[in-house]
Amino acid sequence: MDYRFLREWVNREGKNLQGFVVSDIKRFENSFAIYFRNKSTYLQIVLESTNPFIFCTQLRELSFKKDSRTDTLNQHLSHGKIVDVFIASEDDTQECTIDTRRNDRIIFLSLTKVDIYNKSVRYILILELIPHTVNLILTRVKKEKLLIIDCWRYVTLSANSSRQILPGFEYSLPPMSVKRNETEREYLSPVRYPLRVGDLLKPGKGYEQAIAENKFNDLNRSFEFLFYEVLLKQKQERLRNNMLRSIQKQKRRKEKKLANLQKEYEESKQAEDYRKMAELLKSNLHQIGKGMTEITVPDYFAGEGEEIIIPLQKELNPAENMKLLFRKYRKGISGKEAIKKQMIKTEEEIELLEREIFDLENNLSDTELTKEMSAGEEPSKKGRKQKRERFKRLKIDENWEIFIGRTNKENDELSCKNARPDDWWFHSRVFRGAHIVLRNYNKLEISNDLILLCCRLAAYFSKAKNSENVPVDYTQIRFVSKPHGSPPGFVVYKNQKTMFVNPISLREASKLVNG
């Protein structure tokens, strides 16, 4: 963040913080929130390495929490009153124990507090909002010196030969980050309004539209928008993609495991055949030559004149081939039930992973993603420990409720077991997609608005979610049936009507329903 924007923020917003009393301090990743007594607004300090800045907000999207990194801050600053907020500047004459007459991205929050001995103590919270060397430093004014109590990032002589930032040391300013040259006039130029987000952040992948369409006459509001609508959205999208890749990788691994289990299960059903071939091979070991891949021998078990072809492993000798067949026989007998249990368990795990992929691709909210960001645990593993609802739902009122199937098995259960004859069924006509069932609790006539809403949801939860004018069929459940022996998720229906609609997400639909 340019110095001139930080200086403007201090002059416009920072002075308004004077007199505020700190209640507590919490943290979310690289951001700190300073909450004030009897105030809905809190101060958010963003300590991102590439773009650190500060702003006031009332938003509660992030899960700020107290932790070990905030214990010392709370111990010293809780109940402290902000008496001044200033930035290192040539044209300021602040009463500070160090010379701040320089143009640099360092903001000072001066606080006073009465300690347990009824003496006034002065603290200065120093925010070094300098990219790549960003830091938050808590100091106490003692004998005209700033003594460091704690800091966000420790700086030792091995990292910086010009100064050390460690508890117990005296605070010193970093070397000037901006050289005095012909560009200084532009660097210190006043902020012009309306302010584009692009003025705060260089254009980059993922936020061009936000930069182009949003202008502000309030610098604090532009900072708030930059963080919550641009930077946080980017981070959430990266998290979403990382989670998808992780879960899809797990799904592929489970599918490979299931394929191997199915192969083993089919082999286990042939256990008696393996025993028979092993016994026949035992009687004909003398006929097997080196490098043979199969042998034809009389089948004594089938009757006179019958023959059987026994496959051989050419790298094994006759005795080893016989032992291999006996081993497959024993494995088939003992492991058949165990393999079946493993297959069922693996299929359930794959279905749960498919639900998580569905949620991520379609309608896992940014708030839920933010909670995953703060969890510090692999999202997919965490999700599998929790009890998941069987279907995605959207309650319209006491008469109507929308149910959405996320997997083929859920579609089967929803359409063929849970739904009632008077309920309505929706599905994209050409494209693969989820089954949408509108529960009709009181057997009422359906309205055109409800039909349109459900059709738009069915279009969204299909392979045509990014298209327009998607054809969606709808009919009552009484006209939907599942052919015997058909795969999961396959149904046939009749008496349907078709509507061409534009897709709408579950979040957008929820906003329409709830006003």
C-alpha positions as CSV (number, residue, x, y, z in Angstrom):
1,M,0.0,0.0,0.0
2,D,1.4,3.4,-1.0
3,Y,2.4,5.8,1.8
4,R,0.1,8.5,0.6
5,F,-3.0,6.2,1.1
6,L,-1.9,5.2,4.6
7,R,-1.2,8.9,5.5
8,E,-4.7,9.9,4.2
9,W,-6.3,7.1,6.2
10,V,-4.6,8.2,9.4
11,N,-5.7,11.8,8.8
12,R,-9.3,10.9,7.9
13,E,-10.0,7.9,10.1
14,G,-7.2,7.3,12.5
15,K,-8.0,10.5,14.5
16,N,-11.6,9.3,15.0
17,L,-10.2,6.4,17.1
18,Q,-9.0,8.8,19.8
19,G,-10.8,8.0,23.1
20,F,-11.7,4.5,22.1
21,V,-11.1,1.9,24.8
22,V,-9.7,-1.5,23.8
23,S,-11.8,-4.5,24.9
24,D,-9.8,-7.3,23.4
25,I,-7.6,-8.3,20.4
26,K,-8.1,-11.3,18.2
27,R,-6.4,-12.8,15.2
28,F,-7.3,-14.6,12.0
29,E,-4.3,-15.8,10.0
30,N,-2.2,-12.6,9.2
31,S,-4.9,-10.2,10.3
32,F,-5.5,-8.7,13.8
33,A,-8.8,-7.2,15.0
34,I,-8.8,-4.7,17.8
35,Y,-12.3,-4.5,19.4
36,F,-13.4,-1.5,21.4
37,R,-15.7,-1.2,24.4
38,N,-19.3,-0.3,23.5
39,K,-18.4,0.1,19.7
40,S,-19.7,-2.0,16.8
41,T,-16.7,-0.9,14.7
42,Y,-13.4,-2.6,15.1
43,L,-9.9,-1.9,13.8
44,Q,-8.6,-4.5,11.4
45,I,-4.8,-4.7,10.7
46,V,-3.8,-6.7,7.6
47,L,-0.3,-7.9,7.9
48,E,-0.1,-9.6,4.5
49,S,3.5,-9.6,3.3
50,T,2.8,-8.1,-0.2
51,N,0.1,-5.6,0.6
52,P,-0.3,-4.7,4.3
53,F,-2.8,-2.0,5.4
54,I,-5.3,-1.0,8.0
55,F,-9.0,-0.1,8.1
56,C,-12.1,0.1,10.3
57,T,-15.0,-2.2,9.7
58,Q,-18.2,-3.7,11.2
59,L,-18.1,-6.9,9.1
60,R,-18.1,-10.2,10.9
61,E,-17.1,-12.6,8.1
62,L,-13.8,-13.7,9.5
63,S,-13.5,-16.0,12.5
64,F,-11.2,-13.9,14.6
65,K,-10.1,-15.7,17.7
66,K,-7.8,-15.2,20.7
67,D,-4.6,-17.3,20.6
68,S,-1.0,-17.4,21.9
69,R,-0.1,-14.6,19.5
70,T,-2.7,-12.2,21.0
71,D,-2.2,-13.1,24.7
72,T,0.5,-10.5,25.3
73,L,-1.3,-7.9,23.4
74,N,-4.5,-8.4,25.4
75,Q,-2.5,-8.5,28.7
76,H,-1.1,-5.1,28.1
77,L,-3.6,-3.2,25.9
78,S,-6.9,-4.5,27.2
79,H,-8.8,-1.5,28.8
80,G,-6.2,0.8,27.3
81,K,-7.4,4.1,25.8
82,I,-6.2,5.3,22.4
83,V,-4.9,8.8,22.8
84,D,-3.4,9.3,19.4
85,V,-2.9,7.7,16.0
86,F,-0.2,9.1,13.7
87,I,2.1,8.1,10.9
88,A,5.8,8.8,10.3
89,S,5.7,12.1,8.4
90,E,7.9,15.1,7.9
91,D,5.2,17.7,8.5
92,D,4.0,16.2,11.8
93,T,5.3,17.1,15.2
94,Q,4.3,14.2,17.4
95,E,5.3,13.8,21.0
96,C,7.2,10.6,20.5
97,T,10.4,9.3,22.0
98,I,11.8,8.7,18.5
99,D,12.2,10.9,15.5
100,T,9.2,10.2,13.2
101,R,9.9,13.0,10.8
102,R,10.2,10.9,7.7
103,N,7.9,9.6,5.0
104,D,7.4,5.9,5.7
105,R,4.7,3.4,6.0
106,I,4.8,3.1,9.8
107,I,1.7,3.9,11.9
108,F,1.8,4.5,15.6
109,L,-1.1,3.8,18.0
110,S,-0.5,5.6,21.3
111,L,-2.5,4.2,24.3
112,T,-2.6,4.9,28.0
113,K,-3.7,2.6,30.8
114,V,-3.8,2.5,34.6
115,D,-1.9,-0.5,35.9
116,I,-2.5,-2.5,39.1
117,Y,-0.5,0.0,41.0
118,N,-2.8,2.9,39.9
119,K,0.0,4.4,37.8
120,S,-0.5,5.6,34.2
121,V,1.4,3.5,31.7
122,R,1.9,4.5,28.1
123,Y,2.1,2.0,25.2
124,I,2.8,2.5,21.6
125,L,1.6,-0.2,19.1
126,I,3.8,0.2,16.0
127,L,2.5,-1.0,12.7
128,E,5.3,-1.3,10.1
129,L,3.2,-1.7,7.0
130,I,6.2,-2.1,4.7
131,P,5.9,-4.9,2.2
132,H,8.0,-8.0,2.8
133,T,9.2,-6.6,6.2
134,V,5.8,-6.1,7.7
135,N,5.6,-6.2,11.5
136,L,3.4,-5.4,14.5
137,I,5.4,-4.3,17.5
138,L,4.1,-3.7,21.0
139,T,6.3,-1.2,23.0
140,R,6.2,0.5,26.3
141,V,7.3,4.0,26.9
142,K,9.9,4.0,29.7
143,K,12.4,6.7,30.5
144,E,12.0,8.3,27.1
145,K,12.6,5.0,25.3
146,L,10.4,2.6,23.5
147,L,11.1,-0.9,24.9
148,I,9.8,-3.8,22.9
149,I,7.4,-6.1,24.8
150,D,6.4,-8.4,21.9
151,C,6.3,-8.4,18.1
152,W,4.7,-10.3,15.2
153,R,8.0,-11.1,13.6
154,Y,11.3,-11.3,15.4
155,V,14.3,-9.7,13.6
156,T,17.8,-10.8,14.6
157,L,21.2,-9.6,13.4
158,S,21.5,-12.6,11.1
159,A,18.3,-11.3,9.3
160,N,19.0,-7.6,9.5
161,S,22.4,-6.2,10.4
162,S,21.0,-2.6,10.9
163,R,18.7,-3.4,13.9
164,Q,17.1,-6.0,16.0
165,I,13.4,-6.4,16.9
166,L,13.3,-8.6,20.0
167,P,11.5,-8.5,23.3
168,G,13.5,-6.3,25.8
169,F,15.4,-4.4,23.1
170,E,14.9,-0.7,22.4
171,Y,12.9,0.0,19.3
172,S,14.6,1.7,16.4
173,L,13.1,2.7,13.0
174,P,14.0,0.7,9.9
175,P,16.2,2.2,7.2
176,M,14.2,4.5,4.9
177,S,12.2,2.4,2.4
178,V,11.7,5.3,-0.1
179,K,14.6,7.1,-1.7
180,R,14.4,10.8,-2.1
181,N,14.4,11.4,-5.8
182,E,12.4,12.9,-8.6
183,T,9.5,10.5,-8.1
184,E,9.0,11.7,-4.4
185,R,6.5,14.4,-5.4
186,E,4.2,11.8,-7.0
187,Y,4.8,9.5,-4.0
188,L,3.5,12.2,-1.7
189,S,0.8,13.6,-4.0
190,P,-2.7,14.0,-2.5
191,V,-5.3,11.3,-2.9
192,R,-7.9,12.1,-5.6
193,Y,-11.5,11.0,-5.4
194,P,-13.4,9.0,-6.5
195,L,-10.8,6.4,-5.8
196,R,-10.6,3.2,-7.9
197,V,-9.6,-0.1,-6.3
198,G,-7.0,-0.2,-9.1
199,D,-5.3,2.8,-7.5
200,L,-4.7,0.8,-4.4
201,L,-3.6,-2.4,-6.0
202,K,-1.9,-3.1,-9.3
203,P,-4.1,-5.0,-11.7
204,G,-3.7,-8.8,-11.5
205,K,-5.4,-12.0,-12.4
206,G,-8.8,-12.4,-10.7
207,Y,-9.8,-8.9,-9.7
208,E,-9.9,-6.9,-13.0
209,Q,-13.7,-6.6,-12.8
210,A,-13.7,-5.3,-9.2
211,I,-11.0,-2.7,-10.2
212,A,-13.0,-1.6,-13.2
213,E,-16.4,-1.3,-11.7
214,N,-15.9,0.0,-8.2
215,K,-15.0,3.6,-7.2
216,F,-15.2,5.2,-3.7
217,N,-15.2,8.6,-2.1
218,D,-14.3,7.0,1.2
219,L,-10.8,5.7,1.6
220,N,-11.7,3.4,4.6
221,R,-14.5,1.9,2.5
222,S,-12.2,1.3,-0.4
223,F,-9.7,-0.5,2.0
224,E,-12.6,-2.6,3.3
225,F,-13.7,-3.5,-0.2
226,L,-10.2,-4.3,-1.2
227,F,-9.8,-6.8,1.5
228,Y,-13.2,-8.5,1.7
229,E,-14.2,-8.3,-2.0
230,V,-10.9,-8.7,-3.7
231,L,-8.1,-10.2,-1.6
232,L,-10.2,-12.4,0.5
233,K,-12.3,-13.6,-2.5
234,Q,-9.0,-14.5,-4.2
235,K,-7.8,-16.5,-1.2
236,Q,-11.1,-18.3,-0.9
237,E,-11.1,-19.2,-4.6
238,R,-7.5,-20.6,-4.2
239,L,-8.7,-22.5,-1.2
240,R,-11.7,-23.9,-3.1
241,N,-9.5,-25.0,-6.0
242,N,-6.9,-26.6,-3.6
243,M,-9.7,-28.4,-1.7
244,L,-11.1,-29.7,-5.0
245,R,-7.8,-31.0,-6.2
246,S,-7.2,-32.7,-2.9
247,I,-10.6,-34.3,-2.7
248,Q,-10.5,-35.4,-6.4
249,K,-7.1,-36.9,-5.8
250,Q,-8.5,-38.9,-2.8
251,K,-11.5,-39.9,-4.9
252,R,-9.3,-41.2,-7.7
253,R,-7.3,-43.2,-5.1
254,K,-10.5,-44.7,-3.6
255,E,-11.8,-45.6,-7.1
256,K,-8.6,-47.4,-7.9
257,K,-8.8,-49.2,-4.6
258,L,-12.4,-50.1,-5.3
259,A,-11.4,-51.5,-8.8
260,N,-8.8,-53.7,-7.2
261,L,-11.2,-54.9,-4.6
262,Q,-13.8,-55.7,-7.3
263,K,-11.1,-57.6,-9.1
264,E,-10.2,-59.5,-6.0
265,Y,-13.9,-60.2,-5.2
266,E,-14.4,-61.7,-8.7
267,E,-11.4,-63.8,-8.1
268,S,-12.7,-64.9,-4.8
269,K,-15.8,-66.2,-6.4
270,Q,-13.7,-68.5,-8.5
271,A,-12.0,-70.0,-5.5
272,E,-13.3,-73.6,-6.3
273,D,-12.0,-73.2,-9.9
274,Y,-8.5,-72.3,-8.5
275,R,-8.6,-75.4,-6.3
276,K,-9.6,-77.6,-9.2
277,M,-6.9,-76.2,-11.5
278,A,-4.3,-76.6,-8.7
279,E,-5.2,-80.3,-8.2
280,L,-5.1,-80.9,-12.0
281,L,-1.8,-79.1,-12.3
282,K,-0.4,-81.1,-9.4
283,S,-1.1,-84.3,-11.3
284,N,0.6,-82.9,-14.5
285,L,3.7,-81.1,-13.2
286,H,6.0,-83.3,-15.3
287,Q,4.3,-81.9,-18.5
288,I,5.1,-78.3,-17.8
289,G,8.0,-76.8,-19.8
290,K,10.0,-73.7,-19.1
291,G,8.4,-70.5,-20.3
292,M,4.9,-72.0,-20.9
293,T,2.0,-69.6,-20.5
294,E,-0.7,-72.3,-20.4
295,I,-1.2,-76.0,-20.5
296,T,-4.1,-78.2,-21.6
297,V,-4.7,-81.2,-19.3
298,P,-7.6,-83.8,-18.9
299,D,-10.3,-82.5,-16.6
300,Y,-10.9,-85.4,-14.3
301,F,-13.6,-83.5,-12.4
302,A,-15.8,-82.9,-15.5
303,G,-15.8,-86.4,-16.9
304,E,-14.0,-88.6,-19.4
305,G,-12.7,-86.9,-22.5
306,E,-13.0,-83.4,-21.1
307,E,-10.0,-81.0,-21.1
308,I,-9.2,-77.7,-19.4
309,I,-6.7,-75.0,-20.2
310,I,-4.8,-73.8,-17.1
311,P,-3.0,-70.4,-17.4
312,L,0.6,-70.3,-16.2
313,Q,3.0,-67.6,-15.1
314,K,6.0,-68.1,-17.4
315,E,8.4,-66.6,-14.8
316,L,7.4,-69.3,-12.3
317,N,8.4,-72.9,-12.2
318,P,5.8,-75.7,-12.2
319,A,5.7,-76.0,-8.4
320,E,5.4,-72.3,-7.9
321,N,2.5,-72.1,-10.4
322,M,0.7,-74.8,-8.4
323,K,1.3,-73.0,-5.1
324,L,0.0,-69.8,-6.6
325,L,-3.3,-71.4,-7.6
326,F,-3.7,-73.0,-4.1
327,R,-2.9,-69.5,-2.6
328,K,-5.6,-67.9,-4.7
329,Y,-8.0,-70.6,-3.6
330,R,-7.3,-70.0,0.2
331,K,-7.5,-66.3,-0.2
332,G,-10.8,-66.6,-2.0
333,I,-12.3,-68.7,0.7
334,S,-11.1,-66.7,3.6
335,G,-11.3,-63.2,2.2
336,K,-14.6,-63.1,0.3
337,E,-16.6,-61.5,3.1
338,A,-13.8,-59.2,4.2
339,I,-13.4,-58.0,0.6
340,K,-17.2,-57.4,0.3
341,K,-17.2,-55.3,3.5
342,Q,-14.2,-53.3,2.3
343,M,-16.0,-52.7,-1.0
344,I,-19.1,-51.3,0.8
345,K,-16.9,-49.1,3.0
346,T,-15.0,-47.8,0.0
347,E,-18.2,-47.1,-2.0
348,E,-19.5,-45.1,1.0
349,E,-16.2,-43.1,1.2
350,I,-16.4,-42.3,-2.6
351,E,-20.0,-41.1,-2.2
352,L,-19.0,-38.8,0.6
353,L,-16.2,-37.4,-1.4
354,E,-18.6,-36.9,-4.3
355,R,-20.9,-34.9,-2.0
356,E,-17.9,-32.7,-0.9
357,I,-17.0,-32.1,-4.6
358,F,-20.6,-31.2,-5.3
359,D,-20.6,-28.7,-2.5
360,L,-17.4,-27.1,-3.5
361,E,-18.3,-26.9,-7.2
362,N,-21.7,-25.5,-6.6
363,N,-22.7,-23.9,-3.4
364,L,-20.3,-24.0,-0.5
365,S,-20.5,-20.5,0.7
366,D,-17.6,-18.1,1.1
367,T,-18.3,-18.0,4.8
368,E,-17.9,-21.8,5.1
369,L,-14.7,-21.6,3.1
370,T,-13.4,-18.9,5.5
371,K,-14.1,-21.2,8.4
372,E,-12.2,-23.9,6.6
373,M,-9.3,-21.4,6.2
374,S,-9.2,-20.9,10.0
375,A,-9.6,-24.6,10.9
376,G,-6.0,-25.5,10.4
377,E,-7.1,-29.0,9.3
378,E,-7.4,-30.7,6.0
379,P,-10.9,-29.7,4.9
380,S,-12.0,-33.1,3.4
381,K,-10.8,-35.1,6.5
382,K,-12.5,-32.6,8.8
383,G,-15.7,-32.8,6.7
384,R,-15.8,-36.6,6.9
385,K,-15.8,-36.5,10.7
386,Q,-18.9,-34.4,10.7
387,K,-22.4,-35.6,10.2
388,R,-23.6,-34.4,6.8
389,E,-27.1,-33.7,5.8
390,R,-28.5,-36.2,3.4
391,F,-29.6,-33.7,0.8
392,K,-29.1,-30.0,0.1
393,R,-32.3,-28.1,1.1
394,L,-34.0,-24.8,0.7
395,K,-37.1,-24.2,2.7
396,I,-39.6,-22.0,0.9
397,D,-42.3,-21.9,3.7
398,E,-44.4,-24.4,5.7
399,N,-46.0,-25.7,2.4
400,W,-42.9,-26.1,0.2
401,E,-39.3,-27.2,0.5
402,I,-36.7,-27.9,-2.2
403,F,-34.4,-30.9,-2.0
404,I,-31.3,-31.4,-4.1
405,G,-29.5,-34.7,-4.7
406,R,-25.7,-34.5,-4.9
407,T,-24.8,-38.0,-6.0
408,N,-26.4,-40.7,-8.1
409,K,-27.3,-42.6,-4.9
410,E,-28.8,-39.5,-3.4
411,N,-30.8,-38.9,-6.6
412,D,-32.2,-42.4,-6.3
413,E,-33.1,-42.1,-2.7
414,L,-34.6,-38.7,-3.2
415,S,-36.7,-39.4,-6.3
416,C,-37.6,-43.0,-5.6
417,K,-37.9,-43.3,-1.8
418,N,-38.3,-39.9,-0.1
419,A,-40.6,-38.1,-2.6
420,R,-44.3,-38.4,-2.5
421,P,-46.7,-38.6,-5.5
422,D,-47.8,-34.9,-5.2
423,D,-44.3,-33.6,-5.1
424,W,-42.7,-32.1,-8.2
425,W,-39.6,-33.3,-9.9
426,F,-37.1,-31.2,-12.0
427,H,-34.1,-32.3,-14.1
428,S,-32.1,-30.7,-17.0
429,R,-33.3,-32.2,-20.2
430,V,-30.1,-32.7,-22.2
431,F,-27.4,-32.4,-19.6
432,R,-26.4,-34.6,-16.7
433,G,-27.4,-33.1,-13.4
434,A,-28.9,-33.4,-9.9
435,H,-32.5,-34.4,-9.2
436,I,-34.5,-31.5,-7.8
437,V,-37.6,-32.4,-5.8
438,L,-40.1,-29.8,-4.6
439,R,-41.9,-31.2,-1.6
440,N,-45.6,-30.4,-1.6
441,Y,-46.4,-30.9,2.1
442,N,-50.0,-29.8,1.9
443,K,-50.8,-31.0,-1.7
444,L,-51.3,-27.4,-3.1
445,E,-51.3,-26.1,-6.6
446,I,-47.8,-25.1,-7.7
447,S,-47.2,-21.5,-8.7
448,N,-45.3,-20.4,-11.8
449,D,-42.8,-18.6,-9.7
450,L,-41.9,-21.8,-7.9
451,I,-41.7,-23.7,-11.2
452,L,-39.3,-21.1,-12.5
453,L,-37.1,-21.1,-9.3
454,C,-36.8,-24.9,-9.3
455,C,-36.1,-25.1,-13.0
456,R,-33.3,-22.5,-12.6
457,L,-31.8,-24.5,-9.8
458,A,-32.0,-27.7,-11.8
459,A,-30.1,-25.9,-14.6
460,Y,-27.5,-24.7,-12.2
461,F,-26.9,-28.1,-10.7
462,S,-26.2,-29.6,-14.1
463,K,-23.4,-29.7,-16.6
464,A,-24.9,-26.6,-18.1
465,K,-24.5,-24.3,-15.1
466,N,-22.5,-21.8,-17.1
467,S,-24.9,-21.7,-20.0
468,E,-28.1,-19.8,-20.8
469,N,-31.6,-21.0,-21.9
470,V,-31.0,-24.4,-20.5
471,P,-33.9,-26.8,-21.1
472,V,-35.4,-28.3,-17.9
473,D,-38.1,-30.9,-17.7
474,Y,-40.5,-31.0,-14.8
475,T,-43.4,-33.3,-13.8
476,Q,-44.9,-34.7,-10.7
477,I,-43.2,-37.6,-8.9
478,R,-46.2,-39.9,-9.6
479,F,-44.9,-39.9,-13.3
480,V,-41.3,-40.7,-12.4
481,S,-40.2,-44.3,-12.2
482,K,-37.0,-46.3,-12.0
483,P,-36.6,-49.3,-14.4
484,H,-35.6,-52.5,-12.7
485,G,-31.8,-53.1,-12.8
486,S,-31.0,-49.6,-14.0
487,P,-27.9,-47.9,-12.7
488,P,-28.1,-45.4,-9.7
489,G,-29.5,-42.0,-10.7
490,F,-31.3,-43.3,-13.8
491,V,-35.1,-42.8,-14.0
492,V,-37.7,-42.5,-16.7
493,Y,-40.6,-40.0,-16.6
494,K,-43.7,-38.9,-18.6
495,N,-46.3,-36.1,-18.8
496,Q,-43.5,-33.6,-18.5
497,K,-43.3,-30.0,-19.5
498,T,-40.1,-28.1,-20.6
499,M,-39.0,-24.7,-19.6
500,F,-35.9,-22.8,-20.9
501,V,-34.2,-20.9,-18.1
502,N,-31.0,-19.3,-16.9
503,P,-29.2,-21.1,-14.0
504,I,-29.3,-19.7,-10.5
505,S,-27.1,-20.8,-7.5
506,L,-28.5,-22.0,-4.2
507,R,-27.2,-18.9,-2.5
508,E,-28.9,-16.6,-5.0
509,A,-32.1,-18.6,-4.7
510,S,-32.0,-18.3,-0.9
511,K,-31.7,-14.5,-1.2
512,L,-34.8,-14.5,-3.5
513,V,-36.8,-16.6,-1.1
514,N,-35.8,-14.8,2.0
515,G,-36.0,-11.4,0.5
